[in-house]
Amino acid sequence: MPDAITDEGVARLRRRIGVARPHSAPPHYLSPNEDAFRHVAEAYGDDNPLWCDPSYGATTRWGGPIAPPHLVGGDTMVGEDEVTHLEGDTRELMKGDPLGGVHAFYSGSRREWWNPLRPGTRVVRRNALVGVHDKVGEFAGRAVHEWFGEVFSAAGGPVLSGQYRLMIRAERDKAVERKRNDEIAIAPYTDDELAAIDEALAGERDRRRGAEPRWWEDVDEGDEMSPLVKGPLRVTDMIVWHTGVGMGLYGVKALRQAYDQRRRMPRFFKPDALNIPDVHQRLHWDPEWARQAGNPTSYDYGRMRETWLIHLCTDWMGDAAWLWRLDCQFRKFNYVGDTHWMRGTVARKYLAEGDRPAVDVDIWGENQRGETTTPGHATILLPSRKHGEVRLPDPPGGATTCQQTLDALAARFAAEEDR
């Protein structure tokens, strides 16, 4: 049985808020260039020339190619640690897990973007806990929402982006949820169903807004965004994902480096059918390993569907707009064989911060069983005939460094807890 959440453990966790620490994995791209922009975009099925064709970028308001939003952050893709080691009292404070033994579930994400990433920019990052929300519910009992933040800056400025991962620490046993997963069946597709998906895919480039501005004045609350189809999900899609974004937080390595990793992290490995040690992450591409973990087959990463929602927004808004904020929750698995429709609706049209034409959109991913697996929201800044081209948003609290940004975010998350 997992250990319990205690007041003392929550208090110890809160003492870590805002304390920068080294990341668990080095960046996949030290100095991302136009090739990296294209590889990352193609990893989630996006061939927008704004990130994939350097000559096209020069014709836009950006004056050159910029990175797709997912790359600017994106779980270990970019950013050299500003804090590389801990000493003294800080080292003691960060030792161990104050909620050790309590289940941890990666449940959601928030992203913010303040400035574009240009080719060849050296990116630095700081990583810290930014929020600890103590919650009690009828279903799960006591749970702690643990928000871990990473902020990214070009070396010497400006601050580029922030991403925040939600880990829910809960005492409830997951056996009930595993039982529910046993009832899921991934049915084969008919030729007619595949033809309908192909028809939707064939028209997506034509629906991409691209170089034609989407003027703020032309958008109305209730407008639907042109949907994107993602799937049916294949193991091949998982392979292509990793070729662009790297191996993520776990930093999976090959051959001799895999041996080195196994020496450092023996519990991350288990023997396969040939008694060869392999990483637990294999359940994302091996259906038998996924079944051993209580799922009907292998499944994606939550971050994949987050990038699909980003893709939905950038296709709809056009290349003269700016994706400012996006959040989403990972409520259900997306299994190999599932097809997702990424959809959205304009929920609010307004002037953000007094003078920035903006829209808030409700976005979500819905599978072929009619289940919403990934609900979310986004804020998009649009060009305006009256107010002019998009003005980029300011980092929180007017921050100009990574640490100032982390401090401002910690204050924001603390205010959310008070509400």
PLY file of the C-alpha trace (Angstrom):
ply
format ascii 1.0
element vertex 419
property float x
property float y
property float z
element edge 418
property int vertex1
property int vertex2
end_header
0.00 0.00 0.00
1.25 3.51 -0.70
2.19 5.75 2.17
-0.22 8.44 3.30
-0.16 12.17 2.57
0.74 13.98 5.79
0.69 17.61 6.87
4.40 17.38 7.54
5.07 16.02 4.04
3.03 18.78 2.40
4.84 21.42 4.49
8.24 19.99 3.47
7.15 20.01 -0.16
6.05 23.65 0.06
9.45 24.69 1.38
10.84 23.70 -2.02
8.64 26.10 -3.99
10.74 28.38 -6.18
14.03 26.63 -5.37
15.79 25.97 -8.67
17.38 22.58 -9.16
19.16 20.71 -11.95
16.98 18.95 -14.49
16.91 15.16 -14.64
17.95 15.10 -18.32
20.11 17.27 -20.62
18.53 19.12 -23.57
18.04 17.21 -26.81
18.96 20.31 -28.86
21.73 22.54 -27.51
21.44 25.11 -30.29
18.26 24.35 -32.27
18.33 25.48 -35.89
15.93 25.31 -38.84
16.47 21.53 -39.13
15.47 21.04 -35.50
12.37 23.21 -36.03
11.31 21.01 -38.95
12.08 17.71 -37.22
10.06 18.62 -34.14
7.09 19.86 -36.18
7.07 16.75 -38.35
7.20 14.58 -35.21
3.61 15.60 -34.48
2.46 15.76 -38.12
2.82 19.51 -38.77
4.37 20.78 -42.00
3.56 24.48 -41.59
6.21 26.33 -43.66
6.58 28.90 -40.87
8.67 26.30 -39.02
9.61 24.02 -41.92
10.66 26.31 -44.80
13.28 28.99 -43.92
12.57 30.98 -47.07
8.88 31.26 -46.16
9.60 32.70 -42.72
11.30 35.71 -44.30
8.00 36.70 -45.94
6.08 36.84 -42.65
5.85 39.46 -39.89
8.54 37.46 -38.03
11.15 38.19 -40.70
12.53 34.65 -40.62
11.82 31.11 -39.43
10.68 30.58 -35.85
10.35 27.41 -33.80
7.01 25.62 -33.45
5.60 26.38 -29.98
6.08 22.84 -28.72
9.85 23.03 -29.18
10.16 26.09 -26.93
10.17 23.99 -23.76
8.79 20.60 -24.56
10.23 18.35 -21.81
14.02 18.27 -22.24
14.14 19.40 -25.87
15.94 22.69 -25.18
17.55 24.57 -22.31
20.87 24.27 -20.52
20.48 24.35 -16.75
21.44 27.63 -15.09
21.63 25.72 -11.79
23.80 22.64 -12.25
24.32 21.45 -8.67
23.08 22.05 -5.12
25.09 22.60 -1.98
24.67 22.92 1.79
21.19 23.58 3.18
19.64 23.64 -0.31
20.99 20.18 -1.04
19.49 18.90 2.22
16.15 20.56 1.49
15.89 18.85 -1.90
16.83 15.36 -0.72
14.26 12.61 -1.15
10.51 12.86 -1.77
8.46 14.38 1.06
5.48 12.29 -0.17
7.52 9.16 -0.82
5.39 6.12 -1.60
2.30 8.13 -2.57
1.05 7.48 -6.10
2.03 10.15 -8.66
0.05 10.59 -11.87
1.00 12.92 -14.71
-2.38 14.58 -15.17
-2.08 17.91 -16.96
0.01 20.65 -18.47
0.05 24.41 -18.87
2.17 26.32 -21.34
2.90 30.02 -21.94
4.91 31.66 -24.72
6.22 35.24 -24.57
8.83 35.47 -27.35
9.72 33.44 -30.46
12.73 31.14 -30.61
15.03 31.99 -33.53
17.49 29.59 -35.21
20.82 29.08 -33.49
19.73 30.60 -30.17
21.40 29.25 -27.06
18.60 28.55 -24.57
18.92 28.35 -20.78
16.37 27.05 -18.29
15.50 26.92 -14.61
13.44 24.19 -13.04
11.53 24.36 -9.76
8.40 23.40 -7.95
6.01 26.36 -8.36
2.77 25.21 -6.72
1.47 22.76 -4.11
-2.31 22.57 -3.78
-3.68 20.38 -0.95
-7.11 19.03 -1.89
-9.70 16.67 -0.42
-12.41 15.06 -2.55
-15.09 12.43 -2.05
-13.74 10.16 -4.78
-9.98 10.18 -4.26
-9.73 11.29 -0.63
-6.80 13.55 0.05
-4.68 14.52 -2.94
-1.89 16.98 -3.58
-1.63 18.81 -6.90
2.08 19.31 -7.45
2.97 21.85 -10.17
6.53 21.67 -11.45
7.65 24.59 -13.61
10.36 25.04 -16.19
11.12 28.46 -17.66
13.22 29.13 -20.71
15.19 32.15 -21.87
17.56 33.01 -24.64
21.00 33.37 -23.08
21.11 37.03 -22.07
17.35 37.42 -22.74
14.57 37.64 -23.55
12.51 35.17 -21.52
10.88 32.80 -24.01
8.37 30.48 -22.37
7.21 28.51 -19.36
5.76 25.05 -19.02
4.17 23.52 -15.94
3.49 19.83 -15.32
0.72 18.72 -12.98
1.48 15.63 -10.93
-1.44 14.48 -8.80
-0.30 12.67 -5.68
-3.20 10.52 -4.46
-3.68 7.81 -1.85
-6.43 6.03 -3.78
-5.45 2.62 -5.18
-5.57 2.56 -9.00
-6.88 -1.02 -9.16
-10.41 0.23 -9.84
-9.21 2.27 -12.81
-7.22 -0.67 -14.15
-10.39 -2.78 -13.97
-12.20 -0.13 -16.03
-9.42 -0.27 -18.64
-10.05 -4.01 -19.08
-13.42 -3.18 -20.67
-11.87 -1.17 -23.52
-11.66 -2.90 -26.89
-9.78 -1.45 -29.87
-11.92 -2.57 -32.80
-10.52 -2.99 -36.33
-11.49 -0.27 -38.81
-13.68 -0.90 -41.84
-12.52 0.29 -45.24
-15.26 2.94 -45.17
-14.09 4.26 -41.78
-10.50 4.53 -43.02
-11.69 6.25 -46.20
-13.55 8.86 -44.12
-10.40 9.54 -42.06
-8.35 9.85 -45.26
-10.83 12.33 -46.68
-10.52 14.51 -43.56
-6.70 14.31 -43.69
-6.64 15.23 -47.37
-8.31 18.59 -46.73
-6.31 19.74 -43.71
-3.66 21.74 -45.59
-6.38 23.66 -47.43
-7.96 24.61 -44.10
-4.70 25.84 -42.59
-4.91 29.64 -42.31
-1.23 30.20 -43.10
-0.30 33.53 -44.68
-3.87 34.89 -44.71
-4.35 36.83 -41.45
-7.23 35.83 -39.23
-8.41 39.27 -38.21
-9.74 39.68 -34.69
-12.70 41.67 -36.00
-13.81 38.69 -38.15
-13.96 36.22 -35.23
-17.13 35.69 -33.20
-17.76 33.84 -29.96
-19.13 30.41 -30.81
-17.04 30.02 -33.99
-15.79 26.47 -34.48
-12.16 25.76 -35.32
-11.47 23.49 -38.28
-10.81 20.06 -36.72
-7.64 18.03 -37.15
-7.61 14.23 -37.38
-4.78 12.42 -35.59
-4.72 8.70 -36.20
-5.32 5.88 -36.25
-2.35 5.92 -33.88
0.44 3.52 -34.87
3.61 2.35 -33.17
5.28 3.98 -36.18
3.90 7.34 -35.02
5.57 6.77 -31.64
8.91 6.11 -33.38
8.60 9.25 -35.51
7.69 11.23 -32.37
10.91 10.17 -30.66
13.07 10.96 -33.70
11.99 14.59 -33.41
11.61 15.23 -29.70
14.17 12.82 -28.25
13.52 10.36 -25.42
12.03 12.85 -22.99
12.32 12.93 -19.24
13.64 9.37 -18.99
16.53 9.91 -21.39
16.46 6.35 -22.75
19.78 5.40 -24.33
21.12 2.67 -26.64
23.68 -0.12 -26.24
26.64 0.78 -23.97
24.92 3.96 -22.81
21.89 1.81 -21.94
24.22 -0.27 -19.75
25.45 2.90 -18.06
21.87 3.98 -17.49
20.96 0.58 -16.05
23.78 0.90 -13.56
22.45 4.31 -12.46
18.72 3.43 -12.54
18.29 -0.33 -12.06
14.63 -0.02 -11.05
13.80 1.57 -14.41
14.60 -1.75 -16.11
12.95 -5.16 -16.13
13.69 -8.32 -18.13
11.85 -8.99 -21.41
10.79 -12.43 -22.70
14.45 -13.20 -23.53
15.58 -12.08 -20.04
17.20 -8.97 -21.54
16.80 -5.88 -19.33
14.75 -3.15 -20.98
13.20 0.13 -19.89
9.70 0.37 -18.43
9.01 3.02 -21.09
8.76 0.13 -23.57
5.07 -0.19 -22.67
4.45 2.74 -25.02
5.37 0.56 -28.00
5.04 -3.02 -26.75
1.41 -4.14 -26.23
2.38 -7.05 -23.98
4.25 -4.79 -21.59
1.28 -2.43 -21.60
-1.06 -5.30 -20.71
1.21 -6.27 -17.84
0.75 -2.71 -16.55
-3.05 -3.03 -16.63
-3.87 -1.56 -20.06
-5.45 -3.26 -23.08
-2.55 -2.29 -25.35
0.26 0.26 -25.72
-0.53 3.95 -25.62
0.79 7.43 -26.35
2.36 10.13 -24.17
0.10 12.89 -22.88
2.52 15.40 -24.42
1.67 14.05 -27.88
-1.95 15.13 -27.57
-0.82 18.46 -26.13
1.18 19.06 -29.33
-1.87 18.08 -31.39
-3.87 20.79 -29.61
-1.04 23.25 -30.30
-1.21 22.19 -33.96
-4.98 22.77 -33.97
-4.49 26.32 -32.69
-1.62 27.32 -34.97
-3.37 26.00 -38.09
-6.53 27.94 -37.20
-4.97 31.24 -36.10
-2.61 31.82 -39.05
1.04 32.80 -39.14
0.50 36.45 -38.14
-1.05 35.47 -34.79
0.53 34.35 -31.52
-0.33 31.37 -29.30
-0.01 32.83 -25.79
-1.32 30.20 -23.41
-2.48 26.60 -23.59
-3.50 24.13 -20.91
-4.87 20.62 -21.10
-5.65 17.61 -18.93
-4.80 13.99 -19.70
-7.95 12.24 -18.51
-7.89 9.01 -20.51
-5.37 6.95 -22.42
-4.92 7.21 -26.18
-4.23 3.65 -27.31
-2.48 2.44 -30.42
-5.33 2.06 -32.90
-7.30 5.03 -31.55
-8.17 7.99 -33.74
-8.48 11.47 -32.27
-10.34 14.48 -33.58
-8.89 17.68 -32.21
-11.64 20.30 -31.98
-12.17 23.80 -30.64
-14.68 26.60 -30.20
-14.16 30.32 -29.58
-15.38 30.94 -26.04
-14.47 34.62 -25.52
-13.34 37.60 -27.59
-11.80 40.57 -25.76
-8.87 42.96 -25.36
-6.29 41.29 -23.12
-4.34 43.54 -20.76
-6.36 46.45 -22.13
-5.02 46.63 -25.66
-4.14 43.19 -27.06
-6.87 41.68 -29.31
-7.36 38.14 -28.00
-9.65 35.13 -28.05
-10.01 32.31 -25.56
-10.84 28.95 -27.10
-12.11 25.72 -25.59
-10.18 22.85 -27.17
-10.30 19.09 -26.78
-9.30 15.73 -28.21
-12.08 13.20 -28.80
-11.53 9.58 -29.80
-13.55 7.28 -32.05
-15.50 6.02 -29.03
-16.82 9.54 -28.45
-14.69 10.04 -25.31
-13.05 13.38 -24.56
-9.58 12.33 -23.44
-7.83 15.71 -23.45
-9.89 18.80 -22.60
-8.12 22.15 -22.59
-8.12 25.88 -23.25
-5.95 28.32 -25.14
-5.51 32.08 -25.46
-4.56 33.41 -28.88
-3.51 36.94 -29.83
-4.81 37.93 -33.27
-3.90 40.76 -35.65
-6.46 43.55 -35.82
-7.44 46.04 -38.49
-8.00 48.64 -35.78
-5.26 47.79 -33.26
-2.56 46.61 -35.65
-0.31 43.56 -35.68
0.08 41.30 -32.66
2.03 42.69 -29.71
3.78 39.91 -27.85
2.71 39.36 -24.24
4.87 40.28 -21.27
6.34 37.56 -19.03
4.62 37.34 -15.62
5.50 40.19 -13.31
7.56 41.80 -16.07
10.30 39.22 -15.44
13.51 39.47 -17.45
15.32 36.41 -16.04
14.41 32.78 -15.45
14.52 33.13 -11.65
12.31 36.21 -11.68
9.84 34.27 -13.82
9.84 31.31 -11.41
9.22 33.70 -8.49
6.29 35.31 -10.31
4.83 31.91 -11.15
5.13 30.71 -7.55
3.19 33.80 -6.45
0.54 33.09 -9.09
0.08 29.46 -8.06
-0.09 30.49 -4.39
-2.90 32.92 -5.25
-4.75 30.10 -7.04
-4.52 27.94 -3.90
-6.01 30.76 -1.82
-8.98 30.90 -4.21
0 1
1 2
2 3
3 4
4 5
5 6
6 7
7 8
8 9
9 10
10 11
11 12
12 13
13 14
14 15
15 16
16 17
17 18
18 19
19 20
20 21
21 22
22 23
23 24
24 25
25 26
26 27
27 28
28 29
29 30
30 31
31 32
32 33
33 34
34 35
35 36
36 37
37 38
38 39
39 40
40 41
41 42
42 43
43 44
44 45
45 46
46 47
47 48
48 49
49 50
50 51
51 52
52 53
53 54
54 55
55 56
56 57
57 58
58 59
59 60
60 61
61 62
62 63
63 64
64 65
65 66
66 67
67 68
68 69
69 70
70 71
71 72
72 73
73 74
74 75
75 76
76 77
77 78
78 79
79 80
80 81
81 82
82 83
83 84
84 85
85 86
86 87
87 88
88 89
89 90
90 91
91 92
92 93
93 94
94 95
95 96
96 97
97 98
98 99
99 100
100 101
101 102
102 103
103 104
104 105
105 106
106 107
107 108
108 109
109 110
110 111
111 112
112 113
113 114
114 115
115 116
116 117
117 118
118 119
119 120
120 121
121 122
122 123
123 124
124 125
125 126
126 127
127 128
128 129
129 130
130 131
131 132
132 133
133 134
134 135
135 136
136 137
137 138
138 139
139 140
140 141
141 142
142 143
143 144
144 145
145 146
146 147
147 148
148 149
149 150
150 151
151 152
152 153
153 154
154 155
155 156
156 157
157 158
158 159
159 160
160 161
161 162
162 163
163 164
164 165
165 166
166 167
167 168
168 169
169 170
170 171
171 172
172 173
173 174
174 175
175 176
176 177
177 178
178 179
179 180
180 181
181 182
182 183
183 184
184 185
185 186
186 187
187 188
188 189
189 190
190 191
191 192
192 193
193 194
194 195
195 196
196 197
197 198
198 199
199 200
200 201
201 202
202 203
203 204
204 205
205 206
206 207
207 208
208 209
209 210
210 211
211 212
212 213
213 214
214 215
215 216
216 217
217 218
218 219
219 220
220 221
221 222
222 223
223 224
224 225
225 226
226 227
227 228
228 229
229 230
230 231
231 232
232 233
233 234
234 235
235 236
236 237
237 238
238 239
239 240
240 241
241 242
242 243
243 244
244 245
245 246
246 247
247 248
248 249
249 250
250 251
251 252
252 253
253 254
254 255
255 256
256 257
257 258
258 259
259 260
260 261
261 262
262 263
263 264
264 265
265 266
266 267
267 268
268 269
269 270
270 271
271 272
272 273
273 274
274 275
275 276
276 277
277 278
278 279
279 280
280 281
281 282
282 283
283 284
284 285
285 286
286 287
287 288
288 289
289 290
290 291
291 292
292 293
293 294
294 295
295 296
296 297
297 298
298 299
299 300
300 301
301 302
302 303
303 304
304 305
305 306
306 307
307 308
308 309
309 310
310 311
311 312
312 313
313 314
314 315
315 316
316 317
317 318
318 319
319 320
320 321
321 322
322 323
323 324
324 325
325 326
326 327
327 328
328 329
329 330
330 331
331 332
332 333
333 334
334 335
335 336
336 337
337 338
338 339
339 340
340 341
341 342
342 343
343 344
344 345
345 346
346 347
347 348
348 349
349 350
350 351
351 352
352 353
353 354
354 355
355 356
356 357
357 358
358 359
359 360
360 361
361 362
362 363
363 364
364 365
365 366
366 367
367 368
368 369
369 370
370 371
371 372
372 373
373 374
374 375
375 376
376 377
377 378
378 379
379 380
380 381
381 382
382 383
383 384
384 385
385 386
386 387
387 388
388 389
389 390
390 391
391 392
392 393
393 394
394 395
395 396
396 397
397 398
398 399
399 400
400 401
401 402
402 403
403 404
404 405
405 406
406 407
407 408
408 409
409 410
410 411
411 412
412 413
413 414
414 415
415 416
416 417
417 418
